[in-house]
Amino acid sequence: MVLKLYGSSMATCTRRVALILHEKKVPFELHEIDVQNKAHKKPDYLEKQPFGQIPYIDHDGFILYESRAICYYIASIYPSQGTNLVPTDPKANARLQQALSVEVANFNPFVEKAVLEKYFKPLYHGTKPDEKIYNEAISTLDAKLDAYEKILSKQKYLAGDELTLADLYHLVYGSVLPNTGYTGLESDSRPNVARWFKELSSRPAWQAVKENGFKSVAAY
């Protein structure tokens, strides 16, 4: 049975999963959830995702939610298909876990807050951004990216010299940052961050996901 992805093609967390599915060349069916009409809050959906969030997957009856858990599962069960994103060597995997924690603790909270405040609020809710919240998030993100620059000056990717899930996770929110007026991921002042993010952004898997949503992929 083809893996089924339940989410919204325009939602960041659904795109995170779709990115990994494309990178791993895993066929899937996208089941679009009407979040505007709160389909993700209805009882039948809550049976699969008790928090009423998107996305979740159904893989031959195996239900899994939380986008990062889904991505790790996909990358783990298809190790030799597409790009290898989860190293099995204990030390290499430990570095992956370290890099995954870096993204969760030192990137996502601040970039998500900045994007929500400056881009999503005006776009989807028609409300003005709180400039103080945005500026504080960006100030913290700037300091975090200085640490990224140090890491990436010594190695190609966050977990070493091989691409992993941790790198790709940065794309879904990082790609929206320019819409807020922030260009720190492309700045000449951080050449290694700029090199890294430019390479990630050019990957065919991301190109398949980012423009105007995405569709089901029946086969590769």
N, C-alpha and C positions, 0 to 999 in steps of 0.2 A: 504494500500500500504506500502511495506517495505521501510524504510528510505534509501535514496540514498546518499552516500558520494562520492563527486567528489574531487579527490586529487591524491597524489602519496604515495604509501605504504612506501617509503623510506624517505619521508619528515617529519620533526619534527612536524609541525603543524597538518598535517593529522594524524600522530600517536597520538597526543594529543586527538583528537576527537575520534579516534578508541579506545583508552584506556578507555575513559568514556563510550563509547557504550558497551564495554565488561564489565566494572565494573557494569553498570546498566542492563546488560543482554538484550540489545535491538538488535533485528535482523537488519541487514543492508546489503546493496549491495555496494561494493566498485567499483567505476568507475574510473579506472586508467587514469590519465591525463598525456600525453606525454610531460613533461616539457622540455625535452632536445630539442624537436622540436618545442617548444614554442606554444603548443596547448592552453595554458592558456592565450595567447595574441591574440587569434583569435576572430573575432567579435561575434560568437555564444557563446563563453565562457564569453566574456566581457558583454554580455547581462545579465548574472547571477551574475558575480563578476566584477564590473566596474574597479577595481584596477588591474585586471589580476594576482591575487594571488591565492594560494590554501591553504585550501580547501573551498568548500561550500557544503551545504546539500540541498536536495529537500525532504521535508517531506509532502507528499500528496499535493504537489503544493506550499507549503510554502518554499520559498528560503531564506537561511540565510548564511552569510559568517562571517569571523573572528572566529578563532578557539575557543577562550575563550567564546565568545557569544554563539556559537554552544553548547559547553559543558554545559554552564549554562542552556540553553534551555532544553537540553536532561535531565539533572538531575532534572529540575523543573517539567517537564511534566510527568515524571515517578517516583514520590516520593517514592512509596512503592515497586518498582521493583529493585532488586539488592541491592546495597549498598546505603544507604541514604547519599547523599553528600552535600545537601543544607538544613540546619536547618530552620525551620519556626518560631521558637521563636525569637522575635525581637532582644533580646540581643545576642543570639547565632548567628543570621544572621549578626548582626553588626560586630561580631568578625570574621565571615567568610569574610565579605567585607574588613575588616582590613587586614586579612591574604592574600587575593587576591591582595590587593595593595602592600603588602610587596613583593610578588613574582614578580610582574610587575616592581616595582621600585628598589628593592634591591637584586634581584637575576638574573632575566632573562637578563637584558642589559649586564651584565658582563660575565656571563657564555656563552651567545650566541656569544659575541665578541671573547672570548677565543677559543671556539670551531670552529668558522668560520676561525679564523686566523691560528690556529695550526693544525686543522684536515681537515676541508672541503676544504680549499684552495689547499693544496697539493693533496688531494684525487681526487677532482673533476676538478680542474683547472690546476694542475701540476705546481703551483707557490709556491715559498718559503714564509713561514710565516714572518710577521713583528714581530720580537721578542719584540720590544719596546711596540707595541700595546698589544701583548699577556701578557707581564709581568705587564703592568699597569692594565689590566683587572683582572688578577689573584690577584694582590696586593689588589685591591678594594674588590674583592670577598672574600678574606681572612678576611678582616675587617668586612664585612657583615655577614659572617658565625660565627664570634665571637658573634654577636648579636643573631643569630639563636640559638647558644648554650645556651645563657641565657634564651631565650624563652622556649626552649625545656627541660631545666632543671626543669621547673615548671609545665609542662603539656606534654601530650603524643604527641600532634600534634600542628600545627601552630595556629589553631583557638580554641584550647581547648583539651579535652580528646576524641573527636570523629574525625574520618577521614573526610576530606572535599575535595572539588575540589582543594583548594589551595595547599594541600600537593601533590596531584597527578600531578599537573602541573609541578612540579620540575623534574619529571622523564625524560621527552623527551630530555632535554639538559643535565641534571645532569648525565644521564647514559653514555653520550658521553665523559664527561670530562676526564676519565682515559686514553682515546686515545690521549690526549694532554700531558700526563705525570703528570697531577694534581690528587692528591689523597686526597684532603682536606675534601671531603664528607665522607671519611672512616677513618679519622685520629683518633688515640687514644687521641690526644690532645683535641678533641671535642667528647667525648663519647656519648653525647645525640644526636648530629647531626648524628653520625655514626649509632647509634641504630635506629633512625628515618628513615634514608635513606635506610638502609639495609632492614627494614620491608617493606617500599614502593616497593623496587626493587624485593621483593619476591612475591608480589601479583600475583595471577594467571592471572588477566586481563593484567598486564604488560608483563608477560611471553608470553601471546598469541600474543602480538603486536611486541615485540622487535626483535625477531629472523627472519631475512630474510624477513622482511615485514610482511604482513598479508593478509587475504583473506576475502571475504564476509562471513557473518554469517546468514544463512537462518532462523534459529530458535534456541531457547535455551530450 
